[in-house]
């Protein structure tokens, strides 16, 4: 399992470095994806430092990460779903989620407990937005080559990532991961899912830089 975690971290920071190199060429919506990747890199470093210098429990970092990640991804979908879903609906969902995140941390799940409830709801929200974008693409039929469209790669990455995360969080919610074997298996699944996501995002960043701008559809 340690080798999966190491490769996962490398993939995360590789996507982050690619984003830094080409950031100034990114349109506004892709800069939001870069902010999400940056948040992931900062969270990875913060969790390790927190566990080393504060307490052997990185759960407080998760209580910060989940609300911020959904906020950033929510604004990303606010951009790419324009003309298909009214912005007020997405804003309302994001605001309600942020309020619930605060309530959950203060009254429901301890800051030292894994925020699985927040993670489950956030993953479900992003999953629905990702599906909505694919529906938008099919209805509008403006993209002639899906394989060469970076936004398709990014949306696929979010769909895979948050679908996997939803089931990962659900396992916590129903108390399945009480045995060491199940917890290790779930941890491996989470790491592979994370690795695949950042690999897809890294490819999409490269595509936005190297593909002719006329092929970039928003």
ABEGO torsion letter per residue (X at the ends): XAAAAAAAAAAAAAAAAAAAAAAAABBAAAAAAAAAAAAAAAAAAAAAAAAAABBBBAAAAAAAAAAAAAAAAAAAAAAAABGABBAAAAAAAAAAAAAAAAAAAAAABBAABBBAAAAAAAAAAAAAAAAAAAAAAAAAGABABAAABAAAAAAAAAAAAAAAAAAAAAAAAAGABABAAAAAAAAAAAAAAAAAAAAAAAAAAAAAAABBAAABBX
